[in-house]
Amino acid sequence: MTLAELDRWAIQANWGEKRRDCLKLYLQPFVVMPYNRALCLAWAEVMSGAQARGYRIECADAWIAATALLYDIPLVTHNRNDYLGIPGLTVISHS
């Protein structure tokens, strides 16, 4: 999901081919977690759990949160409020 958002950002900002190639090169060393049934279930639990607690979470943010929960890793973001209402999620943010 994060990679898709970065690609969209570059397209919307009308980045040229050279700049988009630089982004691709920069992202190469990062691990991309594949989708699987466990991740799909975690996403469903995040979406339903947030709603049950009176919070709204965007679909894309739920994928990111579900991945962090599934792999028991902290979520680093500048948008802490996007992840309110998700129990067990460790959020690291300066906001």
Secondary structure, 3 states (H helix, E strand, C coil): CHHHHHHHHHHHCCCCHHHHHHHHHHHCCCCCCCCCHHHHHHHHHHHHHHHHCCCCCCHHHHHHHHHHHHCCCCEECCCHHHHCCCCCCCEECCC
